[in-house]
Amino acid sequence: MVTSERKLSRNYDRAAWFYETSSHIYSTGQIKVAKVSQLRFLQPGQRVLYLGVGAGEDALEAARMGLQVTCIDISQGMLQRLQRKLDRAGLTAELICCNAFDHCRYNHYDAVATNFFLNCFKRPMMQEMMKHAISLVKPGGRFFVADVSPPQGSLPARAFNLAYSKWAMALFWAMRLVPWHENYDYAAELRQQGMTVDDVSDFRLAKVGPIMFQSVAATKPVEVPATQAARRPHVLDVAPSSAAVTAAVDGPGQAPTAGGPTHA
Ligand SMILES: C[S@@+](CC[C@H](N)C(=O)[O-])C[C@H]1O[C@@H](n2cnc3c(N)ncnc32)[C@H](O)[C@@H]1O
């Protein structure tokens, strides 16, 4: 792992113990609801990939539902928490510690989820990562992203959305977890990348407040030929210095996963 990736993974290792709990408090539980709502599009036995899975509360539910779950994260600390949860529940999933750009099972997954992951990047890199994630989905397969919603509704609702999301972003930015960026309109981004947007579900703070979170489900058109992998960028947005491809690191409590840039 090169220096900037190591720094990023260390920053997320440090955040692993509080990340999910604080997101529950911050979102009044709606972040988890938004992520788990995606499971209604899937059937047991299907292959689903979680990119930037973190501590994996969504991946855990997917495994519980009988999906074949693969999880990627650059932070070993995050994956260790997920592994412990899987162990406690008697469930299994494939956990791979690497940079998501290095996972290259093209056209392989029935679904790829990028929940609260694409917001780790500034727009150009976010678009590259989205393109890469789409390249991993089978034609006809699904792409999911749950994240902070772009401001919408009345002026006070939009103002609240911005104020509430930006103080959280400021905190994460200060911890060097995310770069400063606007709240992305993922449905529009997905359409630009040739995806068919099937569903955009909004989630309100405490179920009744302003719209703060969104879950977008899209389908990869069948007629699109196997997409070329997005060229792997050489710079991570968050970390200050440049980065190149990393090797996979052995996941916690599991057999070593495929090393190097491709996981066949
Ligand atoms: C904001 S957290 C979201 C975690 C989880 N998806 C959730 O919804 O709780 C972003 C996660 O992406 C991981 N991450 C950031 N950049 C990554 C990269 N280039 N490759 C793989 N994982 C990355 C971080 O380690 C972190 O666990």
The ligand as an SDF file (V2000), in Angstrom:
LIG
                    3D

 27 29  0  0  0  0  0  0  0  0999 V2000
  -17.8840    7.2080    4.7560 C   0  0  0  0  0  0  0  0  0  0  0  0
  -17.4360    5.5380    4.9890 S   0  0  0  0  0  0  0  0  0  0  0  0
  -18.9180    4.6420    4.5680 C   0  0  0  0  0  0  0  0  0  0  0  0
  -18.9060    3.2360    5.0660 C   0  0  0  0  0  0  0  0  0  0  0  0
  -20.1620    2.4000    4.7910 C   0  0  0  0  0  0  0  0  0  0  0  0
  -20.4050    2.1950    3.3790 N   0  0  0  0  0  0  0  0  0  0  0  0
  -21.3610    2.9900    5.4600 C   0  0  0  0  0  0  0  0  0  0  0  0
  -22.3160    3.3440    4.7630 O   0  0  0  0  0  0  0  0  0  0  0  0
  -21.3600    3.0730    6.6940 O   0  0  0  0  0  0  0  0  0  0  0  0
  -16.4320    5.2570    3.5650 C   0  0  0  0  0  0  0  0  0  0  0  0
  -15.6700    3.9510    3.5870 C   0  0  0  0  0  0  0  0  0  0  0  0
  -14.9670    3.8390    2.3560 O   0  0  0  0  0  0  0  0  0  0  0  0
  -13.6600    3.3670    2.6180 C   0  0  0  0  0  0  0  0  0  0  0  0
  -12.8020    3.8740    1.5260 N   0  0  0  0  0  0  0  0  0  0  0  0
  -12.4400    5.1590    1.2680 C   0  0  0  0  0  0  0  0  0  0  0  0
  -11.7100    5.2250    0.1510 N   0  0  0  0  0  0  0  0  0  0  0  0
  -11.5960    3.9490   -0.3100 C   0  0  0  0  0  0  0  0  0  0  0  0
  -10.9860    3.3660   -1.4410 C   0  0  0  0  0  0  0  0  0  0  0  0
  -10.3010    4.1100   -2.3310 N   0  0  0  0  0  0  0  0  0  0  0  0
  -11.1020    2.0370   -1.6270 N   0  0  0  0  0  0  0  0  0  0  0  0
  -11.7750    1.2650   -0.7310 C   0  0  0  0  0  0  0  0  0  0  0  0
  -12.3790    1.7600    0.3620 N   0  0  0  0  0  0  0  0  0  0  0  0
  -12.2970    3.0900    0.5740 C   0  0  0  0  0  0  0  0  0  0  0  0
  -13.3010    3.8900    3.9770 C   0  0  0  0  0  0  0  0  0  0  0  0
  -12.3190    3.1070    4.6120 O   0  0  0  0  0  0  0  0  0  0  0  0
  -14.6490    3.8410    4.7050 C   0  0  0  0  0  0  0  0  0  0  0  0
  -14.8280    2.6310    5.3910 O   0  0  0  0  0  0  0  0  0  0  0  0
  1  2  1  0
  2  3  1  0
  2 10  1  0
  3  4  1  0
  4  5  1  0
  5  6  1  0
  5  7  1  0
  7  8  2  0
  7  9  1  0
 10 11  1  0
 11 12  1  0
 11 26  1  0
 12 13  1  0
 13 14  1  0
 13 24  1  0
 14 15  1  0
 14 23  1  0
 15 16  2  0
 16 17  1  0
 17 18  1  0
 17 23  2  0
 18 19  1  0
 18 20  2  0
 20 21  1  0
 21 22  2  0
 22 23  1  0
 24 25  1  0
 24 26  1  0
 26 27  1  0
M  CHG  2   2   1   9  -1
M  END
$$$$
